[in-house]
Amino acid sequence: MELELKDYFRIVMKRIKLILWLVVVAAIITAIFSYWFMKPVYESSTKLIVNNSQDMTRALDINSVNLDIRLVDTYKQIIKTAAITDKVAEQNPQLGLTGEQINSMISVSSVSNTQVLTISARNSDYPTTVAVVNEVAKVFVEEIPNIMTVNNVSILNEAKQVENPSPVAPNPIMNIALSIIVALLLGIGLALLLEYLDDTIKDEQDVLQYVDLPVLMSIPSVTEEDLKIGKQSAAKVRTEVGRNVTVSK
């Protein structure tokens, strides 16, 4: 059986209470976890510049610049190696972090066709993120001459600690919005599934659609209010009949 758009709308409206219940519960649970249980995550970053020319008064050599740009991708990989992160952990025992932990905290990025590298760190402890990115940048600048036999990297700017940092995660509003969308889709899917599994005949339209037989009689549903009205009407009829009998006598 092919369903039309109005049929889908009817199914959704039929289960609208279930769908709304799922949406409300999902939003409440997500809000509780986002605001009270999820730790805030902070991010700090520092920038490095790859510049092979040590004499800044000289005109830029386009070949040298192109070489530096190509080296950026190589340096992005080197920064994430144990040669750098293990040394950072060794030189900074006060951080209480291993090389692997530092590696998992940091990320390295660059803008295409530029000589600038950005080292970022994320952690629930804000001062730790500042210290980690600055130390990784420092160690990398110190070690790159030994690794690549060139000294062409310098720190463009260090990460600085601010008084009231804003966390980059979690984003409660975004989390709640996503949970509402997911719950809404699940609710609609569940409504369609329940309708598919329900094979009972509910009205004359179902008889015509599924059995293909003519409807001889339809019995409407009766509510308690209808029963009260019926009893009142019956009592009124009995009263009128009694009056007529009395008058006849």
N, CA and C of each residue as an Amber inpcrd file, in Angstrom:
protein
   747
   0.8340000  -1.1960000   0.0000000   0.0000000   0.0000000   0.0000000
   0.8710000   1.2490000   0.0000000   0.5510000   2.1700000  -0.8930000
   1.2920000   3.4130000  -0.9660000   0.5750000   4.4830000  -0.1460000
   1.3380000   5.1530000   0.6970000   0.7690000   6.1920000   1.5420000
   0.9740000   7.5570000   0.9060000  -0.0320000   8.3800000   1.0050000
   0.0700000   9.7480000   0.5320000   0.5780000  10.6330000   1.6610000
   0.8920000  11.8740000   1.3130000   1.4240000  12.8050000   2.3030000
   0.4450000  13.0100000   3.4520000  -0.8340000  13.0860000   3.1340000
  -1.8380000  13.2870000   4.1770000  -1.9100000  12.0840000   5.1210000
  -1.5910000  10.8850000   4.6000000  -1.5800000   9.6980000   5.4530000
  -0.4400000   9.7670000   6.4610000   0.7330000  10.2100000   6.0090000
   1.8600000  10.3750000   6.9310000   1.5330000  11.4270000   7.9910000
   0.9090000  12.5030000   7.5660000   0.5350000  13.5530000   8.5150000
  -0.4530000  13.0120000   9.5470000  -1.4070000  12.2150000   9.0900000
  -2.3900000  11.6280000  10.0000000  -1.7200000  10.7080000  11.0130000
  -0.7520000   9.9060000  10.5470000  -0.0470000   8.9860000  11.4440000
   0.7440000   9.7570000  12.4900000   1.4200000  10.8230000  12.0510000
   2.2100000  11.6300000  12.9870000   1.3080000  12.2890000  14.0200000
   0.1960000  12.8620000  13.5770000  -0.7170000  13.5230000  14.5110000
  -1.3610000  12.5220000  15.4650000  -1.5300000  11.3060000  15.0020000
  -2.1090000  10.2700000  15.8510000  -1.1840000   9.9360000  17.0160000
   0.1260000   9.9970000  16.7620000   1.1150000   9.6760000  17.8030000
   1.8410000  10.9290000  18.2960000   1.2150000  12.0870000  18.1500000
   1.9020000  13.3380000  18.4720000   2.3100000  13.4110000  19.9400000
   1.5000000  12.8410000  20.8340000   1.8440000  12.8600000  22.2610000
   3.1230000  12.0680000  22.5240000   3.2470000  10.9200000  21.8760000
   4.4520000  10.1030000  22.0250000   5.6670000  10.8450000  21.4940000
   5.5230000  11.4790000  20.3410000   6.6430000  12.2070000  19.7340000
   7.0770000  13.3640000  20.6180000   6.1120000  14.1410000  21.1050000
   6.4380000  15.2790000  21.9720000   7.0680000  14.8150000  23.2760000
   6.6050000  13.6950000  23.7960000   7.1810000  13.1470000  25.0330000
   8.6480000  12.7940000  24.8230000   8.9630000  12.1600000  23.7110000
  10.3520000  11.8130000  23.4140000  11.2140000  13.0630000  23.2700000
  10.6850000  14.0830000  22.6000000  11.4380000  15.3280000  22.3930000
  11.7220000  16.0150000  23.7200000  10.7170000  16.1150000  24.5750000
  10.8880000  16.7910000  25.8700000  11.8770000  16.0410000  26.7510000
  11.7430000  14.7290000  26.8250000  12.6540000  13.9280000  27.6510000
  14.0870000  14.0440000  27.1430000  14.2740000  13.9660000  25.8270000
  15.6210000  14.0740000  25.2490000  16.2320000  15.4340000  25.5410000
  15.4420000  16.4980000  25.4150000  15.9480000  17.8520000  25.6720000
  16.3360000  18.0260000  27.1340000  15.5190000  17.5110000  28.0430000
  15.8050000  17.6460000  29.4780000  17.0650000  16.8770000  29.8530000
  17.1790000  15.6380000  29.3920000  18.3580000  14.8230000  29.7180000
  19.6190000  15.4610000  29.1550000  19.5560000  15.9370000  27.9170000
  20.7220000  16.5800000  27.3040000  21.1170000  17.8410000  28.0550000
  20.1390000  18.6350000  28.4550000  20.4310000  19.8630000  29.2050000
  21.0880000  19.5470000  30.5400000  20.5890000  18.5280000  31.2280000
  21.1680000  18.1470000  32.5240000  22.6240000  17.7240000  32.3580000
  22.8940000  16.8820000  31.3670000  24.2670000  16.4250000  31.1490000
  25.1690000  17.5650000  30.6870000  24.6560000  18.4370000  29.8250000
  25.4870000  19.5160000  29.2840000  25.8590000  20.5410000  30.3390000
  24.9240000  20.8620000  31.2240000  25.1590000  21.9260000  32.2010000
  25.7770000  21.4340000  33.5070000  25.5120000  20.1860000  33.8940000
  25.9500000  19.7440000  35.2190000  26.9550000  18.5910000  35.2170000
  27.0290000  17.8110000  34.1680000  27.8920000  16.6330000  34.2040000
  29.0860000  16.7130000  33.2500000  28.9610000  17.4200000  32.1510000
  30.0660000  17.5060000  31.1940000  31.0380000  18.5990000  31.6120000
  32.3120000  18.2400000  31.6660000  33.3340000  19.2070000  32.0490000
  33.5810000  20.2030000  30.9160000  33.7790000  21.4690000  31.2550000
  34.1070000  22.4400000  30.2070000  35.4890000  22.1630000  29.6250000
  35.6380000  22.3560000  28.3420000  36.9050000  22.1370000  27.6490000
  37.4080000  23.4830000  27.1330000  38.6820000  23.7670000  27.4310000
  39.2850000  25.0400000  27.0240000  40.3250000  24.7870000  25.9340000
  40.5870000  25.8190000  25.1610000  41.5550000  25.7090000  24.0670000
  42.4940000  26.9080000  24.0630000  43.7590000  26.6180000  23.8460000
  44.7710000  27.6660000  23.6780000  45.5820000  27.3360000  22.4330000
  46.1560000  28.3620000  21.8260000  46.9350000  28.1270000  20.6080000
  48.0930000  29.1020000  20.5100000  49.1250000  28.6720000  19.8180000
  50.2830000  29.5110000  19.5210000  50.6300000  29.3380000  18.0550000
  51.2870000  30.3250000  17.4920000  51.5970000  30.2920000  16.0620000
  53.1110000  30.3050000  15.8350000  53.5260000  29.5140000  14.8600000
  54.9220000  29.4710000  14.4260000  54.9940000  29.9150000  12.9730000
  56.1320000  30.4580000  12.5920000  56.3340000  30.8250000  11.1960000
  57.5750000  30.1320000  10.6640000  57.4440000  29.5620000   9.4940000
  58.5610000  28.8900000   8.8270000  59.1640000  29.8910000   7.8550000
  60.3930000  30.3230000   8.1490000  61.0360000  31.3590000   7.3370000
  62.5070000  31.0240000   7.2080000  62.9100000  30.6210000   6.0240000
  64.2860000  30.1830000   5.8070000  65.2630000  31.3480000   5.7340000
  64.7410000  32.5430000   5.5180000  65.6180000  33.7070000   5.4000000
  65.8670000  34.2970000   6.7730000  67.0840000  34.2570000   7.2320000
  67.4230000  34.7940000   8.5430000  67.6770000  36.2940000   8.4860000
  67.9790000  36.7910000   7.3150000  68.2280000  38.2230000   7.1510000
  66.9440000  38.8740000   6.6480000  66.2100000  39.5230000   7.5300000
  64.9090000  40.0760000   7.1930000  65.0120000  41.2920000   6.2780000
  66.2400000  41.8480000   6.1280000  66.4040000  43.0270000   5.2700000
  66.5400000  42.6380000   3.8100000  66.8000000  41.3630000   3.5550000
  66.9600000  40.9050000   2.1790000  65.5990000  40.7330000   1.5150000
  65.5750000  40.8970000   0.2080000  64.3310000  40.6940000  -0.5340000
  63.9240000  39.2280000  -0.4490000  62.6350000  38.9880000  -0.4280000
  62.1320000  37.6330000  -0.3400000  62.4710000  36.8550000  -1.6050000
  62.9740000  35.6500000  -1.3930000  63.2760000  34.7510000  -2.5020000
  62.0740000  33.8340000  -2.6850000  61.4270000  33.9070000  -3.8400000
  60.2190000  33.1290000  -4.0730000  60.4730000  31.6370000  -3.9650000
  61.6400000  31.1890000  -4.3800000  61.9680000  29.7670000  -4.2650000
  62.0870000  29.3570000  -2.8090000  62.6770000  30.2310000  -2.0000000
  62.8120000  29.9410000  -0.5760000  61.4430000  29.8960000   0.1020000
  60.5730000  30.8250000  -0.2820000  59.2200000  30.8470000   0.2830000
  58.4620000  29.5790000  -0.0890000  58.5630000  29.1580000  -1.3310000
  57.8870000  27.9350000  -1.7660000  58.4080000  26.7190000  -1.0190000
  59.7190000  26.7010000  -0.7540000  60.3030000  25.6020000   0.0080000
  59.7510000  25.5870000   1.4260000  59.6530000  26.7660000   2.0360000
  59.1120000  26.8570000   3.3920000  57.6680000  26.3710000   3.4460000
  56.8890000  26.7320000   2.4330000  55.4870000  26.3100000   2.3970000
  55.3810000  24.7960000   2.2980000  56.2650000  24.1990000   1.4850000
  56.2460000  22.7380000   1.3590000  56.6930000  22.0690000   2.6560000
  57.5710000  22.7360000   3.4010000  58.0480000  22.1650000   4.6610000
  56.9800000  22.1980000   5.7540000  55.9950000  23.0680000   5.6030000
  54.9590000  23.2030000   6.6290000  54.2630000  21.8710000   6.8920000
  53.9000000  21.1440000   5.8360000  53.2360000  19.8490000   6.0100000
  54.1340000  18.8560000   6.7390000  55.4220000  18.9070000   6.4410000
  56.3690000  18.0190000   7.1310000  56.4520000  18.3720000   8.6040000
  56.5170000  19.6460000   8.8950000  56.6190000  20.0870000  10.2860000
  55.3580000  19.7410000  11.0870000  54.2200000  19.7700000  10.4300000
  52.9690000  19.3980000  11.1060000  53.0300000  17.9640000  11.6090000
  53.6680000  17.0920000  10.8430000  53.8080000  15.7010000  11.2570000
  54.8630000  15.5460000  12.3520000  55.9450000  16.2910000  12.2420000
  57.0330000  16.1790000  13.2230000  56.5690000  16.6180000  14.6080000
  55.7800000  17.6780000  14.6740000  55.3130000  18.1860000  15.9710000
  54.5500000  17.1170000  16.7440000  53.8390000  16.2480000  16.0490000
  53.0210000  15.2210000  16.7060000  53.7870000  13.9420000  17.0100000
  55.0950000  13.9370000  16.8020000  55.8840000  12.7340000  17.0630000
  56.3960000  12.7200000  18.4970000  56.8200000  11.5320000  18.9250000
  57.3530000  11.3840000  20.2840000  58.6380000  12.1690000  20.4780000
  59.3550000  12.4440000  19.3890000  60.6000000  13.2090000  19.4990000
  60.3440000  14.5790000  20.1110000  59.1660000  15.1200000  19.9030000
  58.8130000  16.4280000  20.4560000  58.0190000  16.2790000  21.7490000
  56.9440000  15.5040000  21.7270000  56.0480000  15.4310000  22.8890000
  56.7180000  14.7800000  24.0950000  57.5440000  13.7560000  23.8580000
  58.2460000  13.1290000  24.9840000  59.2250000  14.0990000  25.6300000
  59.8750000  14.9010000  24.8150000  60.8250000  15.8770000  25.3630000
  60.0890000  16.9680000  26.1440000  58.9090000  17.3450000  25.6720000
  58.1030000  18.3240000  26.4140000  57.7370000  17.7720000  27.7850000
  57.3140000  16.5100000  27.8240000  56.9640000  15.8840000  29.1000000
  58.1870000  15.7740000  30.0070000  59.3360000  15.4550000  29.4250000
  60.5720000  15.3010000  30.2010000  61.0360000  16.6310000  30.7850000
  60.9350000  17.7000000  30.0110000  61.4030000  19.0080000  30.4660000
  60.3990000  19.7210000  31.3730000  59.1680000  19.2320000  31.4160000
  58.1310000  19.8990000  32.2120000  57.3920000  18.8970000  33.0980000
  58.0920000  18.3340000  34.0800000  57.4400000  17.3500000  34.9520000
  56.2850000  17.9410000  35.7540000  56.2920000  19.2730000  35.9380000
  55.2190000  19.9150000  36.7010000  53.8580000  19.7880000  36.0160000
  53.8720000  19.5100000  34.7150000  52.6090000  19.3260000  34.0010000
  51.9250000  18.0200000  34.3810000  52.7070000  17.0380000  34.8000000
  52.1430000  15.7450000  35.1680000  51.5510000  14.9950000  33.9920000
  52.1280000  15.1980000  32.8130000  51.6130000  14.5720000  31.5980000
  52.6920000  13.7580000  30.9100000  52.2810000  12.6640000  30.2800000
  53.2050000  11.8720000  29.4760000  53.2190000  12.4190000  28.0490000
  54.1780000  11.9330000  27.2670000  54.2470000  12.3490000  25.8740000
  52.9920000  11.9800000  25.1070000  52.4360000  10.7960000  25.3910000
  51.2180000  10.3580000  24.7050000  50.0340000  11.2480000  25.0630000
  49.9490000  11.6350000  26.3380000  48.8570000  12.5100000  26.7580000
  48.9600000  13.8830000  26.0920000  50.1770000  14.3940000  26.0040000
  50.3780000  15.6770000  25.3300000  50.0070000  15.5620000  23.8550000
  50.4020000  14.4520000  23.2510000  50.0900000  14.2210000  21.8350000
  48.5830000  14.2060000  21.5890000  47.8330000  13.6020000  22.5220000
  46.3810000  13.5320000  22.3600000  45.7080000  14.8820000  22.5880000
  46.3850000  15.7780000  23.2950000  45.8180000  17.0950000  23.5870000
  45.9830000  18.0750000  22.4390000  47.0750000  17.9430000  21.6950000
  47.4150000  18.9800000  20.7190000  46.9430000  18.6280000  19.3110000
  46.7590000  19.6630000  18.5240000  46.4800000  19.5230000  17.0970000
  47.2650000  20.6040000  16.3670000  47.6470000  20.3130000  15.1420000
  48.4570000  21.2440000  14.3580000  47.7330000  21.5270000  13.0520000
  47.6300000  22.7910000  12.7080000  46.9320000  23.1720000  11.4820000
  47.6930000  24.2830000  10.7750000  47.3320000  24.5020000   9.5350000
  47.9340000  25.5860000   8.7560000  46.9650000  26.0070000   7.6730000
  47.0800000  27.2470000   7.2650000  46.2800000  27.7500000   6.1500000
  47.0340000  27.4470000   4.8640000  46.3060000  26.9970000   3.8580000
  46.9390000  26.5970000   2.5990000  47.8020000  27.7130000   2.0190000
  48.9930000  27.3030000   1.5670000  49.9470000  28.2150000   0.9070000
  50.4230000  29.3500000   1.8050000  50.5510000  29.0540000   3.0900000
  51.1420000  30.0300000   4.0160000  52.2760000  29.3640000   4.7700000
  53.0860000  30.1840000   5.4130000  54.2250000  29.6790000   6.1790000
  53.9210000  29.6150000   7.6700000  52.6540000  29.7800000   8.0340000
  52.2720000  29.8530000   9.4460000  51.6800000  28.5260000   9.9080000
  52.1720000  28.0470000  11.0470000  51.6640000  26.8520000  11.7070000
  50.9420000  27.2620000  12.9830000  49.8270000  26.6220000  13.2690000
  49.0900000  26.8830000  14.5080000  49.0440000  25.6120000  15.3400000
  49.5660000  25.6950000  16.5600000  49.5160000  24.5680000  17.4900000
  48.4360000  24.8720000  18.5200000  47.4690000  23.9740000  18.6540000
  46.3640000  24.1590000  19.5970000  46.3310000  23.0050000  20.5830000
  45.8520000  23.2960000  21.7860000  45.7050000  22.2630000  22.8100000
  44.3560000  22.4220000  23.4810000  43.7160000  21.2950000  23.7750000
  42.4260000  21.3030000  24.4690000  42.5180000  20.4600000  25.7310000
  41.9160000  21.0030000  26.8030000  41.9200000  20.2890000  28.0700000
  40.8860000  20.9320000  28.9870000  40.4580000  20.1750000  29.9940000
  39.4950000  20.7340000  30.9470000  40.1480000  21.7220000  31.9010000
  41.4900000  21.7080000  31.9690000  42.2210000  22.6590000  32.8080000
  42.8440000  23.7260000  31.9120000  42.3440000  24.9350000  32.0180000
  42.7740000  26.0030000  31.1050000  44.2650000  26.3260000  31.2010000
  44.8390000  26.5220000  32.4000000  46.2760000  26.8200000  32.4700000
  47.1430000  25.7410000  31.8210000  46.6850000  24.4930000  31.8840000
  47.4480000  23.4060000  31.2680000  47.5090000  23.5700000  29.7540000
  46.4170000  23.9920000  29.1390000  46.4230000  24.1750000  27.6810000
  47.4190000  25.2560000  27.2720000  47.4690000  26.3420000  28.0520000
  48.4040000  27.4290000  27.7460000  49.8400000  26.9400000  27.8570000
  50.1310000  26.2360000  28.9560000  51.4950000  25.7550000  29.1830000
  51.9140000  24.7480000  28.1190000  51.0140000  23.8510000  27.7460000
  51.3530000  22.7930000  26.7880000  51.6910000  23.3750000  25.4190000
  50.8420000  24.2630000  24.8800000  51.1230000  24.7800000  23.5300000
  52.4080000  25.6050000  23.5050000  52.6550000  26.3590000  24.5610000
  53.8810000  27.1640000  24.5930000  55.1200000  26.2870000  24.6850000
  55.0470000  25.2310000  25.4900000  56.2020000  24.3400000  25.6430000
  56.4300000  23.5040000  24.3920000  55.3610000  23.0570000  23.7550000
  55.5120000  22.2970000  22.5070000  56.1620000  23.1740000  21.4430000
  55.7100000  24.4130000  21.3360000  56.3050000  25.3340000  20.3600000
  57.7760000  25.5780000  20.6660000  58.0890000  25.7750000  21.9320000
  59.4680000  26.0420000  22.3370000  60.3770000  24.8580000  22.0180000
  59.9520000  23.6640000  22.3880000  60.7650000  22.4660000  22.1460000
  60.9180000  22.2140000  20.6520000  59.8560000  22.4180000  19.8920000
  59.9360000  22.1940000  18.4480000  60.9620000  23.1280000  17.8080000
  60.9400000  24.4010000  18.1800000  61.9060000  25.3630000  17.6340000
  63.3270000  24.9580000  18.0050000  63.5040000  24.4340000  19.2170000
  64.8380000  24.0220000  19.6600000  65.3120000  22.7620000  18.9520000
  64.4040000  21.8380000  18.6740000  64.7820000  20.5310000  18.1360000
  64.8330000  20.4720000  16.6160000  64.1490000  21.3720000  15.9310000
  64.0820000  21.2650000  14.4720000  65.4530000  21.3570000  13.8030000
  66.4230000  22.1430000  14.3190000  67.7540000  22.1310000  13.6810000
  68.4230000  20.7650000  13.7570000  68.1790000  20.0210000  14.8500000
  68.7570000  18.6810000  14.9800000  68.0460000  17.6640000  14.0920000
  66.7680000  17.8710000  13.8720000  65.9860000  16.9100000  13.0870000
  66.1320000  17.1550000  11.5880000  66.0630000  18.4150000  11.1800000
  66.0670000  18.7630000   9.7560000  67.3530000  19.4510000   9.2990000
  68.2590000  19.6820000  10.2260000  69.5340000  20.3820000   9.9530000
  69.3090000  21.7650000   9.3380000  68.1760000  22.3620000   9.6520000
  67.9110000  23.7490000   9.2480000  67.3100000  24.4780000  10.4460000
  67.5450000  25.7610000  10.4730000  67.0020000  26.5760000  11.5570000
  66.0950000  27.6420000  10.9380000  64.8780000  27.2290000  10.6240000
  63.9910000  28.1250000   9.8790000  62.6090000  28.2850000  10.5200000
  62.5090000  27.9920000  11.8130000  61.2240000  28.1180000  12.5030000
  61.3800000  29.0530000  13.6930000  60.4320000  29.9510000  13.8450000
  60.4280000  30.8470000  15.0010000  59.0020000  31.0110000  15.5050000
  58.8830000  31.3910000  16.7690000  57.5650000  31.5730000  17.3780000
  57.0050000  32.9290000  16.9720000  55.8460000  32.9110000  16.3590000
  55.2050000  34.1510000  15.9220000  54.4920000  34.8290000  17.0900000
  53.7370000  34.0460000  17.8490000  53.1420000  34.5670000  19.0860000
  52.8220000  33.4130000  20.0240000  53.0360000  33.6420000  21.3040000
  52.7710000  32.6300000  22.3200000  51.3310000  32.7400000  22.8220000
  50.8570000  31.6350000  23.3830000  49.5350000  31.6540000  24.0160000
  49.6360000  32.3890000  25.3420000  48.6540000  33.2240000  25.6120000
  48.6350000  33.9730000  26.8610000  47.3840000  33.6270000  27.6500000
  47.5580000  33.5440000  28.9490000  46.4490000  33.1660000  29.8150000
  45.5840000  34.3870000  30.1290000  44.2840000  34.2540000  29.8890000
  43.3450000  35.3420000  30.1780000  42.6010000  35.0340000  31.4740000
  41.9880000  36.0620000  32.0460000  41.3590000  35.8960000  33.3590000
  40.0750000  35.0730000  33.2970000  39.2310000  35.3400000  32.3380000
  37.9430000  34.6370000  32.2490000  37.8090000  33.9540000  30.8880000
  38.4590000  32.8110000  30.7330000  38.4000000  32.1180000  29.4370000
  37.0200000  31.5200000  29.1770000  36.6510000  31.4650000  27.9380000
  35.3790000  30.8480000  27.5460000  35.6480000  29.4390000  27.0360000
  34.9450000  28.4510000  27.5590000  35.1590000  27.0820000  27.0750000
  34.6870000  26.9220000  25.6380000  35.3580000  26.0600000  24.9010000
  34.9580000  25.7720000  23.5170000  33.9720000  24.6110000  23.4530000
  33.8630000  23.8800000  24.5570000  32.9240000  22.7620000  24.6440000
  32.6360000  22.5100000  26.1230000  31.4710000  21.9460000  26.4490000
  30.3740000  21.6420000  25.5180000  29.5780000  22.8920000  25.1620000
  28.7880000  22.7600000  24.1110000  27.8790000  23.8260000  23.6920000
  26.4550000  23.3680000  24.0080000  25.9300000  23.7420000  25.1910000
  24.6260000  23.2140000  25.6170000  23.5030000  23.4860000  24.6240000
  23.4550000  24.6940000  24.0690000  22.3710000  25.0300000  23.1390000
  22.4260000  24.1370000  21.9050000  23.6340000  23.9450000  21.3730000
  23.7920000  23.0830000  20.2050000  23.4360000  21.6360000  20.5420000
  23.8750000  21.1710000  21.7130000  23.5720000  19.8020000  22.1260000
  22.0700000  19.5820000  22.2600000  21.3810000  20.5560000  22.8760000
  19.9340000  20.4310000  23.0580000  19.2230000  20.4460000  21.7060000
  19.6520000  21.3360000  20.8220000  19.0340000  21.4120000  19.4900000
  19.2050000  20.0980000  18.7280000  20.4060000  19.5290000  18.7970000
  20.6510000  18.2550000  18.1090000  19.8170000  17.1340000  18.7180000
  19.7040000  17.1240000  20.0560000  18.9190000  16.0730000  20.7140000
  17.4460000  16.1780000  20.3340000  16.9410000  17.4070000  20.1880000
  15.5430000  17.5970000  19.7830000  15.3220000  17.0680000  18.3680000
  16.2530000  17.3690000  17.4750000  16.1260000  16.9010000  16.0890000
  16.1580000  15.3760000  16.0280000  17.1200000  14.7830000  16.7550000
  17.2380000  13.3200000  16.7570000  15.9940000  12.6820000  17.3630000
  15.5150000  13.2270000  18.4960000  14.3250000  12.6780000  19.1490000
  13.0970000  12.8200000  18.2540000  13.0070000  13.9350000  17.5380000
  11.8790000  14.1440000  16.6310000  11.8810000  13.1120000  15.5050000
  13.0590000  12.8740000  14.9390000  13.1640000  11.8730000  13.8700000
  12.8590000  10.4730000  14.3910000  13.3750000  10.1610000  15.5890000
  13.1000000   8.8500000  16.1870000  11.6170000   8.6990000  16.4950000
  11.0080000   9.7690000  17.0010000   9.5880000   9.7190000  17.3210000
   8.7320000   9.4860000  16.0880000   9.0500000  10.1860000  15.0020000
   8.3060000   9.9920000  13.7570000   8.5180000   8.5810000  13.2190000
   9.7670000   8.1120000  13.2860000  10.0540000   6.7480000  12.8450000
   9.3090000   5.7180000  13.6720000   9.2540000   5.9390000  15.0030000
   8.5300000   5.0160000  15.8810000   7.0350000   5.0470000  15.5830000
   6.5060000   6.2270000  15.3070000   5.0820000   6.3440000  14.9770000
   4.7550000   5.5690000  13.7010000   5.6170000   5.6880000  12.7050000
   5.4040000   4.9570000  11.4510000   5.5240000   3.4510000  11.6620000
   6.4770000   3.0470000  12.5190000   6.6500000   1.6190000  12.7970000
   5.4320000   1.0540000  13.5140000   4.9350000   1.7710000  14.5180000
   3.7550000   1.3080000  15.2490000   2.5450000   1.2120000  14.3280000
   2.4270000   2.1630000  13.4170000   1.3180000   2.1250000  12.4650000
   1.4540000   0.9340000  11.5200000   2.6780000   0.6220000  11.1320000
   2.9170000  -0.5140000  10.2380000   2.6040000  -1.8410000  10.9320000
   2.9470000  -1.9380000  12.2220000   2.7170000  -3.1780000  12.9650000
   1.2670000  -3.3440000  13.3990000   0.5140000  -2.2600000  13.4090000
  -0.8870000  -2.3120000  13.8360000  -1.7580000  -2.7530000  12.6610000
  -2.2570000  -4.0100000  12.7300000  -3.0600000  -4.5500000  11.6280000
  -4.5470000  -4.6380000  11.9730000  -4.9990000  -3.9110000  12.9780000
  -6.4120000  -3.9300000  13.3390000  -7.2150000  -3.0120000  12.4120000
  -8.5030000  -3.3730000  12.2330000  -9.4240000  -2.5580000  11.4380000
 -10.0710000  -1.5410000  12.3690000  -9.9280000  -0.2740000  12.0520000
 -10.3810000   0.7680000  12.9740000 -11.6420000   1.4800000  12.4980000
 -11.8350000   1.6210000  11.2080000 -13.0070000   2.3420000  10.7090000
 -13.3880000   1.8120000   9.3290000 -14.4650000   2.4060000   8.7740000
 -14.9520000   1.9320000   7.4780000 -13.9570000   2.1690000   6.3530000
 -13.0970000   3.1700000   6.5180000 -12.0790000   3.4170000   5.5020000
 -11.0910000   2.2570000   5.4180000 -10.7450000   1.6780000   6.5790000
  -9.8510000   0.5210000   6.5910000 -10.5020000  -0.6780000   5.9100000
 -11.8160000  -0.8430000   6.1150000 -12.5220000  -1.9590000   5.4760000
 -12.4670000  -1.8200000   3.9580000 -12.7340000  -0.6300000   3.4790000
 -12.6930000  -0.3960000   2.0370000 -11.2910000  -0.5510000   1.4790000
 -10.2960000  -0.1420000   2.2720000  -8.9220000  -0.1300000   1.7700000
  -8.2790000  -1.5040000   1.8100000  -8.4880000  -2.2440000   2.9060000
  -7.7740000  -3.5090000   3.0790000  -8.5920000  -4.7270000   2.6220000
  -9.9080000  -4.7270000   2.8930000 -10.7390000  -5.8950000   2.6070000
 -11.4640000  -5.7590000   1.2660000 -11.6560000  -4.5400000   0.8450000
 -12.3380000  -4.2540000  -0.4210000 -13.7660000  -4.8010000  -0.4160000
 -14.4890000  -4.5520000   0.6960000 -15.8830000  -4.9530000   0.8220000
 -16.7250000  -3.7250000   1.1470000 -17.9840000  -3.7210000   0.7190000
 -18.8440000  -2.5700000   1.0340000 -19.1980000  -2.5350000   2.5210000
 -19.3800000  -1.3530000   3.0460000 -19.7530000  -1.1710000   4.4540000
 -21.2690000  -1.1770000   4.5580000 -21.8300000  -2.1480000   5.3070000
 -23.2760000  -2.2630000   5.4600000 -23.7970000  -1.4150000   6.6090000
 -22.9970000  -1.3160000   7.6690000 -23.4530000  -0.5630000   8.8300000
 -22.2450000  -0.0590000   9.6030000 -22.3810000   1.1110000  10.1760000
 -21.3070000   1.7000000  10.9740000 -21.8410000   2.0490000  12.3490000
 -21.1590000   1.5800000  13.3900000 -21.5560000   1.8600000  14.7730000
 -20.6030000   2.8980000  15.3360000 -21.0780000   4.0780000  15.5970000
 -20.1770000   5.1160000  16.1230000 -19.7560000   4.8140000  17.5510000
 -18.6500000   5.3830000  17.9490000 -18.1830000   5.2160000  19.3240000
 -19.0580000   6.0340000  20.2560000 -19.2530000   5.4960000  21.4640000
 -20.1190000   6.1340000  22.4510000 -19.2890000   6.5530000  23.6480000
 -19.4140000   7.8180000  24.0340000 -18.6910000   8.3270000  25.1970000
 -19.5950000   8.3210000  26.4220000 -19.0060000   8.5670000  27.5880000
 -19.7880000   8.6370000  28.8220000 -20.8150000   9.7630000  28.7540000
 -20.4350000  10.8600000  28.1080000 -21.3640000  11.9810000  27.9630000
 -22.5740000  11.5780000  27.1260000 -22.2980000  10.7670000  26.0710000
 -23.4060000  10.2850000  25.2430000 -24.3430000   9.3980000  26.0520000
 -23.7780000   8.5550000  26.9450000 -24.6010000   7.6760000  27.7820000
 -25.4650000   8.4810000  28.7370000 -24.9050000   9.5410000  29.3070000
 -25.6720000  10.3910000  30.2190000 -26.8380000  11.0450000  29.4910000
 -26.5260000  11.5590000  28.2860000 -27.5820000  12.1990000  27.4950000
 -28.6640000  11.1840000  27.1320000 -28.2190000   9.9480000  26.7940000
 -29.1750000   8.9010000  26.4450000 -30.0760000   8.5400000  27.6130000
 -29.5000000   8.4430000  28.8170000 -30.2910000   8.1230000  30.0080000
 -31.2910000   9.2300000  30.3050000 -30.8270000  10.4830000  30.1560000
 -31.7210000  11.6100000  30.4010000 -32.8720000  11.6200000  29.4050000
 -32.5550000  11.3090000  28.1480000 -33.5930000  11.2770000  27.1160000
 -34.5940000  10.1610000  27.3890000 -34.0690000   8.9880000  27.8070000
 -34.9520000   7.8550000  28.1070000 -35.8600000   8.1710000  29.2850000
 -35.2820000   8.8090000  30.3010000 -36.0860000   9.1770000  31.4730000
 -37.1730000  10.1690000  31.0930000 -36.8410000  11.1010000  30.2130000
 -37.8110000  12.0970000  29.7720000 -38.9450000  11.4410000  28.9980000
 -38.5790000  10.4570000  28.1460000 -39.6000000   9.7400000  27.3760000
 -40.5350000   8.9810000  28.3020000 -39.9540000   8.3090000  29.3310000
 -40.7820000   7.5520000  30.2760000 -41.7300000   8.4810000  31.0180000
 -41.2460000   9.6540000  31.3470000 -42.0920000  10.6210000  32.0600000
 -43.2570000  11.0630000  31.1890000 -42.9590000  11.3450000  29.9260000
 -44.0050000  11.7730000  29.0020000 -45.0340000  10.6710000  28.7950000
 -44.5530000   9.4310000  28.6700000 -45.4680000   8.2980000  28.4920000
 -46.3630000   8.1480000  29.7150000 -45.7500000   8.2950000  30.9110000
 -46.5360000   8.1850000  32.1430000 -47.6180000   9.2430000  32.2150000
 -47.2940000  10.4350000  31.8040000 -48.2760000  11.5140000  31.8140000
 -49.4280000  11.2190000  30.8580000 -49.0730000  10.6990000  29.6850000
 -50.1010000  10.3860000  28.6920000 -51.0390000   9.2990000  29.1890000
 -50.4610000   8.2930000  29.8670000 -51.2790000   7.2020000  30.4080000
 -52.2260000   7.7320000  31.4670000 -51.7320000   8.6180000  32.3080000
 -52.5560000   9.1890000  33.3780000 -53.7080000   9.9970000  32.8030000
 -53.4130000  10.7850000  31.7780000 -54.4470000  11.6060000  31.1420000
 -55.5090000  10.7330000  30.4930000 -55.0760000   9.6170000  29.8670000
 -56.0120000   8.7220000  29.1870000 -56.9930000   8.1110000  30.1640000
 -56.4960000   7.8030000  31.3590000 -57.3750000   7.2000000  32.3510000
 -58.4490000   8.2030000  32.7770000
